[in-house]
Amino acid sequence: MIKSNFPNSFLIYAGLLILVSACNQRVNQEDVEPVSTDISVLEKQIESRLRAYESYLKNGDSISLGEMYMENAEIIPSTVGRTNITNAFGSMIRDSITGSSFKTVALWGNDELLVEEGTGEWSHANGTVVGRGRYLLVWQKHNDEWKILRDTWFPDKND
């Protein structure tokens, strides 16, 4: 006599089907309260951080500049980690690049993660501009303070 595994197989397949369908259930939109983010408040916070950045550079404070970045931050494409970023700022400061001016063009995100698009320039201590361009920064809230997670710079073509 041949034994059938039909009851056991059926129970296994039925259990898998229930598990898969339970994982694919959508959350009822009425059960989720939208979180409202006041972007104007966030813009002011980022504006304040940009002014601090400019001040630290002007004062030659590479340590404070580095602290504006997350520990695992990157200046894309080649500077990874806060220590290396701090060292890069130290080199800029030793080359007398201590002037900067940044302006936010657009900001989007929420109260935990923001992307900022802006324009800016770098200059020597005597005011001679050494570079102008555009940038994208990804800001992340860490211990109630905005820190830079990713930083990119796109120099103007004539620089």
C-alpha positions in Angstrom: 0.0 0.0 0.0 1.3 3.5 -0.9 1.1 6.1 1.8 -0.1 9.5 0.8 1.5 12.6 2.3 -1.4 14.7 1.1 -2.6 15.8 4.5 0.9 16.8 5.7 1.8 18.6 2.4 -1.5 20.4 2.4 -1.0 21.7 5.9 2.5 22.9 5.0 1.4 24.7 1.9 -1.7 26.2 3.6 0.5 27.5 6.5 3.0 29.1 4.0 0.1 30.7 2.1 -1.3 32.2 5.3 2.1 33.5 6.3 2.8 35.1 2.9 -0.6 36.7 2.7 -0.2 38.1 6.2 3.1 39.7 5.3 1.6 41.3 2.3 -1.3 43.0 4.0 -1.3 46.8 3.5 -1.6 49.1 6.4 -4.9 50.9 6.4 -4.2 54.6 5.6 -6.7 55.7 8.2 -4.5 53.9 10.9 -1.5 56.1 10.1 -1.3 59.7 11.2 0.7 61.8 8.9 3.6 63.7 10.5 3.7 67.3 9.5 7.0 69.0 9.1 7.3 72.8 9.0 10.0 73.3 6.4 10.4 76.9 7.3 11.6 75.9 10.8 14.0 73.4 9.3 15.3 76.1 6.8 16.2 78.4 9.8 18.0 75.6 11.5 20.1 74.7 8.5 20.7 78.4 7.9 22.1 78.6 11.4 24.3 75.6 10.8 25.7 77.1 7.5 26.6 80.4 9.4 28.4 78.3 12.0 30.3 76.4 9.3 31.4 79.7 7.7 32.5 81.0 11.2 34.5 77.9 12.0 36.3 78.1 8.7 37.0 81.9 9.1 38.4 81.2 12.6 40.6 78.3 11.3 38.8 75.8 13.5 39.1 72.5 11.7 38.0 70.5 14.7 34.6 72.3 15.0 34.2 72.0 11.2 34.8 68.2 11.5 32.3 68.0 14.3 29.6 69.3 12.0 29.9 66.0 10.1 28.5 62.6 11.2 31.2 60.1 12.2 30.5 58.1 9.1 30.2 61.1 6.8 31.6 61.3 3.3 32.6 64.2 1.1 32.0 62.6 -2.2 33.9 61.3 -4.0 37.0 60.7 -1.9 37.0 61.8 1.8 35.4 59.3 4.1 35.0 59.6 7.9 35.0 62.5 10.3 38.8 62.2 11.0 39.7 62.5 7.3 37.3 65.3 6.8 38.8 67.2 9.8 42.2 66.7 8.3 41.1 68.0 4.9 39.8 71.2 6.5 43.1 71.5 8.3 44.9 71.4 4.9 42.5 74.1 3.5 43.1 76.3 6.5 46.9 75.9 6.2 46.5 77.0 2.6 44.7 80.1 3.9 41.3 79.1 2.5 39.3 80.5 5.3 36.5 82.3 3.6 33.2 80.9 2.4 29.7 81.9 1.7 26.9 79.5 1.1 23.2 80.1 0.1 20.5 77.5 0.3 18.6 77.2 -3.0 16.3 74.3 -2.1 15.6 72.2 0.9 13.5 69.1 1.2 13.0 66.2 3.6 11.7 65.9 7.1 12.7 66.5 10.7 15.2 63.6 10.7 16.9 63.8 7.2 17.2 66.8 4.8 18.7 67.3 1.4 20.0 70.8 0.8 20.9 72.2 -2.6 22.9 75.4 -2.6 25.4 77.7 -4.2 28.6 78.9 -2.6 32.2 80.1 -2.9 35.5 79.5 -1.2 38.1 82.2 -0.7 41.5 83.0 0.7 41.8 85.0 3.9 42.6 88.1 1.7 39.2 87.7 0.0 40.5 86.3 -3.3 37.9 83.8 -4.5 39.4 80.4 -5.3 36.2 78.5 -6.2 32.5 79.0 -6.9 29.9 76.3 -7.5 26.9 74.3 -6.4 26.6 71.7 -3.7 24.3 69.1 -2.3 24.4 68.3 1.4 22.5 65.5 3.2 21.8 66.5 6.8 20.9 64.0 9.5 19.6 64.9 12.9 21.8 63.4 15.6 21.2 64.1 19.3 18.9 67.0 18.4 21.6 68.6 16.2 21.9 68.7 12.4 25.1 67.1 11.1 26.3 66.5 7.6 26.1 62.9 6.4 27.0 63.5 2.7 28.6 66.4 1.1 29.2 67.1 -2.6 30.7 70.1 -4.5 30.3 70.9 -8.2 32.6 73.7 -9.2 31.5 76.2 -11.8 33.0 75.4 -15.2 34.9 78.7 -15.4 36.8 78.0 -12.1 
